């Protein structure tokens, strides 16, 4: 499946590059969750990206990451969530289906 103007492999590679610019990927796990990870996404589905690590990511850095993701040539929205900001019940639902995006 094409993901916007990038194919899935190239889009994931670009997302990994962006994450590596801002985060020490040996300390942070970056993954896709939501409909794309669950396997029930449509062509119009956004991409939900979770970041989990030893500490909360500063708000300014999260905004920089989101801005960099929005600059990618992808037609649908890409959302990024610091999992430290998610309530426990919602966290359980969000992480039922995940797909690793960055491997270190």
C-alpha positions as protocol buffer text, in pm:
chain_id: "A"
residue {
  index: 1
  type: UNK
  ca { x: 0 y: 0 z: 0 }
}
residue {
  index: 2
  type: UNK
  ca { x: 125 y: 351 z: -74 }
}
residue {
  index: 3
  type: UNK
  ca { x: 129 y: 581 z: 224 }
}
residue {
  index: 4
  type: UNK
  ca { x: 68 y: 921 z: 64 }
}
residue {
  index: 5
  type: UNK
  ca { x: 339 y: 1003 z: -189 }
}
residue {
  index: 6
  type: UNK
  ca { x: 592 y: 781 z: -10 }
}
residue {
  index: 7
  type: UNK
  ca { x: 568 y: 405 z: 1 }
}
residue {
  index: 8
  type: UNK
  ca { x: 545 y: 248 z: 346 }
}
residue {
  index: 9
  type: UNK
  ca { x: 914 y: 155 z: 367 }
}
residue {
  index: 10
  type: UNK
  ca { x: 1037 y: 502 z: 268 }
}
residue {
  index: 11
  type: UNK
  ca { x: 792 y: 679 z: 498 }
}
residue {
  index: 12
  type: UNK
  ca { x: 900 y: 467 z: 793 }
}
residue {
  index: 13
  type: UNK
  ca { x: 1265 y: 537 z: 712 }
}
residue {
  index: 14
  type: UNK
  ca { x: 1197 y: 912 z: 708 }
}
residue {
  index: 15
  type: UNK
  ca { x: 1009 y: 891 z: 1038 }
}
residue {
  index: 16
  type: UNK
  ca { x: 1304 y: 701 z: 1191 }
}
residue {
  index: 17
  type: UNK
  ca { x: 1541 y: 976 z: 1069 }
}
residue {
  index: 18
  type: UNK
  ca { x: 1328 y: 1244 z: 1229 }
}
residue {
  index: 19
  type: UNK
  ca { x: 1301 y: 1058 z: 1559 }
}
residue {
  index: 20
  type: UNK
  ca { x: 1677 y: 1001 z: 1564 }
}
residue {
  index: 21
  type: UNK
  ca { x: 1734 y: 1373 z: 1521 }
}
residue {
  index: 22
  type: UNK
  ca { x: 1549 y: 1451 z: 1844 }
}
residue {
  index: 23
  type: UNK
  ca { x: 1574 y: 1137 z: 2058 }
}
residue {
  index: 24
  type: UNK
  ca { x: 1838 y: 892 z: 2175 }
}
residue {
  index: 25
  type: UNK
  ca { x: 1682 y: 588 z: 2010 }
}
residue {
  index: 26
  type: UNK
  ca { x: 1867 y: 351 z: 2240 }
}
residue {
  index: 27
  type: UNK
  ca { x: 1650 y: 491 z: 2521 }
}
residue {
  index: 28
  type: UNK
  ca { x: 1318 y: 553 z: 2344 }
}
residue {
  index: 29
  type: UNK
  ca { x: 1080 y: 310 z: 2178 }
}
residue {
  index: 30
  type: UNK
  ca { x: 893 y: 450 z: 1878 }
}
residue {
  index: 31
  type: UNK
  ca { x: 593 y: 257 z: 1748 }
}
residue {
  index: 32
  type: UNK
  ca { x: 280 y: 280 z: 1538 }
}
residue {
  index: 33
  type: UNK
  ca { x: -51 y: 222 z: 1716 }
}
residue {
  index: 34
  type: UNK
  ca { x: -415 y: 257 z: 1620 }
}
residue {
  index: 35
  type: UNK
  ca { x: -576 y: 136 z: 1299 }
}
residue {
  index: 36
  type: UNK
  ca { x: -250 y: 93 z: 1105 }
}
residue {
  index: 37
  type: UNK
  ca { x: -104 y: -134 z: 1373 }
}
residue {
  index: 38
  type: UNK
  ca { x: -433 y: -320 z: 1417 }
}
residue {
  index: 39
  type: UNK
  ca { x: -452 y: -390 z: 1045 }
}
residue {
  index: 40
  type: UNK
  ca { x: -785 y: -218 z: 981 }
}
residue {
  index: 41
  type: UNK
  ca { x: -662 y: 110 z: 832 }
}
residue {
  index: 42
  type: UNK
  ca { x: -807 y: 258 z: 518 }
}
residue {
  index: 43
  type: UNK
  ca { x: -623 y: 471 z: 262 }
}
residue {
  index: 44
  type: UNK
  ca { x: -743 y: 779 z: 449 }
}
residue {
  index: 45
  type: UNK
  ca { x: -636 y: 663 z: 796 }
}
residue {
  index: 46
  type: UNK
  ca { x: -385 y: 877 z: 977 }
}
residue {
  index: 47
  type: UNK
  ca { x: -68 y: 736 z: 1131 }
}
residue {
  index: 48
  type: UNK
  ca { x: -54 y: 732 z: 1510 }
}
residue {
  index: 49
  type: UNK
  ca { x: 299 y: 722 z: 1650 }
}
residue {
  index: 50
  type: UNK
  ca { x: 376 y: 657 z: 2015 }
}
residue {
  index: 51
  type: UNK
  ca { x: 701 y: 738 z: 2190 }
}
residue {
  index: 52
  type: UNK
  ca { x: 792 y: 567 z: 2514 }
}
residue {
  index: 53
  type: UNK
  ca { x: 1108 y: 625 z: 2711 }
}
residue {
  index: 54
  type: UNK
  ca { x: 1263 y: 693 z: 3048 }
}
residue {
  index: 55
  type: UNK
  ca { x: 1117 y: 1042 z: 3088 }
}
residue {
  index: 56
  type: UNK
  ca { x: 858 y: 1277 z: 2949 }
}
residue {
  index: 57
  type: UNK
  ca { x: 964 y: 1458 z: 2632 }
}
residue {
  index: 58
  type: UNK
  ca { x: 969 y: 1839 z: 2666 }
}
residue {
  index: 59
  type: UNK
  ca { x: 674 y: 2008 z: 2498 }
}
residue {
  index: 60
  type: UNK
  ca { x: 891 y: 2220 z: 2267 }
}
residue {
  index: 61
  type: UNK
  ca { x: 1067 y: 1906 z: 2141 }
}
residue {
  index: 62
  type: UNK
  ca { x: 734 y: 1731 z: 2081 }
}
residue {
  index: 63
  type: UNK
  ca { x: 622 y: 2031 z: 1877 }
}
residue {
  index: 64
  type: UNK
  ca { x: 945 y: 2017 z: 1675 }
}
residue {
  index: 65
  type: UNK
  ca { x: 893 y: 1646 z: 1609 }
}
residue {
  index: 66
  type: UNK
  ca { x: 531 y: 1704 z: 1505 }
}
residue {
  index: 67
  type: UNK
  ca { x: 634 y: 1991 z: 1275 }
}
residue {
  index: 68
  type: UNK
  ca { x: 902 y: 1774 z: 1110 }
}
residue {
  index: 69
  type: UNK
  ca { x: 649 y: 1494 z: 1057 }
}
residue {
  index: 70
  type: UNK
  ca { x: 399 y: 1738 z: 905 }
}
residue {
  index: 71
  type: UNK
  ca { x: 664 y: 1841 z: 651 }
}
residue {
  index: 72
  type: UNK
  ca { x: 680 y: 1487 z: 510 }
}
residue {
  index: 73
  type: UNK
  ca { x: 513 y: 1436 z: 169 }
}
residue {
  index: 74
  type: UNK
  ca { x: 228 y: 1231 z: 316 }
}
residue {
  index: 75
  type: UNK
  ca { x: -136 y: 1306 z: 242 }
}
residue {
  index: 76
  type: UNK
  ca { x: -288 y: 1196 z: 572 }
}
residue {
  index: 77
  type: UNK
  ca { x: -216 y: 1333 z: 916 }
}
residue {
  index: 78
  type: UNK
  ca { x: 65 y: 1193 z: 1130 }
}
residue {
  index: 79
  type: UNK
  ca { x: 3 y: 1224 z: 1504 }
}
residue {
  index: 80
  type: UNK
  ca { x: 273 y: 1170 z: 1763 }
}
residue {
  index: 81
  type: UNK
  ca { x: 208 y: 1099 z: 2131 }
}
residue {
  index: 82
  type: UNK
  ca { x: 446 y: 1092 z: 2427 }
}
residue {
  index: 83
  type: UNK
  ca { x: 306 y: 794 z: 2614 }
}
residue {
  index: 84
  type: UNK
  ca { x: 399 y: 959 z: 2947 }
}
residue {
  index: 85
  type: UNK
  ca { x: 107 y: 1198 z: 2884 }
}
residue {
  index: 86
  type: UNK
  ca { x: -156 y: 925 z: 2841 }
}
residue {
  index: 87
  type: UNK
  ca { x: -391 y: 817 z: 3122 }
}
residue {
  index: 88
  type: UNK
  ca { x: -344 y: 452 z: 3230 }
}
residue {
  index: 89
  type: UNK
  ca { x: -683 y: 326 z: 3098 }
}
residue {
  index: 90
  type: UNK
  ca { x: -635 y: 499 z: 2764 }
}
residue {
  index: 91
  type: UNK
  ca { x: -275 y: 373 z: 2751 }
}
residue {
  index: 92
  type: UNK
  ca { x: -398 y: 12 z: 2773 }
}
residue {
  index: 93
  type: UNK
  ca { x: -636 y: 63 z: 2481 }
}
residue {
  index: 94
  type: UNK
  ca { x: -380 y: 252 z: 2271 }
}
residue {
  index: 95
  type: UNK
  ca { x: -111 y: -12 z: 2315 }
}
residue {
  index: 96
  type: UNK
  ca { x: -324 y: -321 z: 2245 }
}
residue {
  index: 97
  type: UNK
  ca { x: -190 y: -326 z: 1890 }
}
residue {
  index: 98
  type: UNK
  ca { x: 151 y: -176 z: 1820 }
}
residue {
  index: 99
  type: UNK
  ca { x: 412 y: -211 z: 1549 }
}
residue {
  index: 100
  type: UNK
  ca { x: 772 y: -113 z: 1626 }
}
residue {
  index: 101
  type: UNK
  ca { x: 891 y: 170 z: 1406 }
}
residue {
  index: 102
  type: UNK
  ca { x: 1244 y: 217 z: 1535 }
}
residue {
  index: 103
  type: UNK
  ca { x: 1471 y: -71 z: 1621 }
}
residue {
  index: 104
  type: UNK
  ca { x: 1787 y: -13 z: 1825 }
}
